[in-house]
Amino acid sequence: MRIAYVNTDEVNQDLAERTASEYCAAVCILVPEGPPPDGLFDAVLYNLDDVPRDQQPAFLEELCLGTTDCPTAVHGYGIADEQAQALRRHGVAVAQRLHPALLRSLCTAGLCTAARRSRATVPSDGALTDLTWVNLAK
């Protein structure tokens, strides 16, 4: 499982990498100014403290719209209780600081999503043809 972590804090990066490894997950650090992690990862984690203060409300609103196709989490000291409740209602995991439990919830959700994706790639029994079977009897 691959987790995109949009963050610049080295202490948080180290904690995220160590915690994720306990769940056999890899953390890929992305800079906030870089391209969005759309569709490239099994889960995404954002450090809200890296988002400029004037852009935070719009960023949180976008997370509430649910535009991502994978489990998402955000942590930051500036998240108000109302914002946290709204994010949780929209399936976004929220915490004031990076905590192992936040990563655990993200890893658990990401593994379930990855499993659903891999099952979707397996053809149904109805898709099999006679050419699939080989008669080994002589």
N, C-alpha and C positions, 0 to 999 in steps of 0.2 A: 504494500500500500504506500502511495506517495502523497505526502501532505505539503501543500504550498504554504509557506509562512511568510507573510508580508510584514517585514519587521527590520529594524536597523539596530536594535539593542543586542549586543553580544552576550550579555548574561541570559536574556530570554532565549536567544538562539541555542545556547548550550543546554539549558534546561529542556527546551523542546526536543532537541536531538536525543538527549539521554532518555527522556520519558518515552518518546515515540519508539525508540529501539526496544524497549520492554514489550511493545506490542508488534514487533517485527515490521515496523513502519519506518519510512525514510522521510526526513524533513528536507525540503528544498527551500532555501532562503531566497526570497524575492524582494527587491527594493520597491518602496511605495511608488516611485516615479516610473517604474517599468510597466510593461504591458500587463493587462489583467491575466490571471491564471485560468481563464475560461477553458474548460474541457480537457485540460492537460493533466489534472491531478484528481485523486480520489476524494480529497477533502481540502478545505482552505481555512487557514487561521489568519486573522488580522490583528495587528497591534494598533488599536485606535489612537494610542498616544503618538504614533508616527504620522497621523493624518492632521494637517493644519486645522487649528481650532475653528476657523470660519468655514471649513469644508466638512466638518464632522456631522452636522445635522443632515446634509444632503447624502453623505455616505451611509449613514445609518438608515435613512429612508430607503435608499436603494437596496440595502440588505433586507429590509422588511418586504420589499416587492418580490423577493424570491427569484431573482434573475439567474442565480447560479444553479447548476444541475448536479451539485454534489453537497454533502454536509458542510456546513459553514459554522465557524465560531469566531468570536471577537472578544478581546479583552482590552480594558482601558480604565484608568482611574476617573475619567470624566463622564462616564456613562451614568445618566440619571436613572432612578428607579423606574420611571414611566417608560423610558427608552428600553431598558432591559426587559420589562414586561412585554412590550410590543415586539421586540426581537424574538423573545422566547415563543410568543404566540405564532410567529412565522417560522419556527423551527431552527432558529439560530441559537447556538449555545453561547452564553454570555457569562463573563466574570470580570471583576475589577482588575485582577492581576493574572498572569499566566500561572496556572496551577496544574499539577498532574491530573486532577480529576477532569479538568476541561479538555485536556488532550485525550484522556481515556474515553470520554464521551464522543469525541470526534473520531477516534480510531474505531470504536465500536460501530458507530453509524456508517463510517466509510467502508468498513469490511462488509457490512450488510449491503450497501449500495454496489460495491464491486462484485459481490456474489450474484446480485440480481442481474448485473450487466453480463456476467459470464454465462449465466443460464439463458439469457436472451440470445446468445450466439449459437446455442446448440439447437439444431433443427428438430422439429417435433417428429414423432413416429410417422405421421402422415406424409412427411416430406421424403421419407425413404422410398427408394424404388427397388424393383427386382434386381437391378444391376448391383445393388449394395451387397446382396447375399451371394455367397460362393458355395457350390455344392462340392463337398470334399469326398462324398461316398463314391466308390468305384463299382 
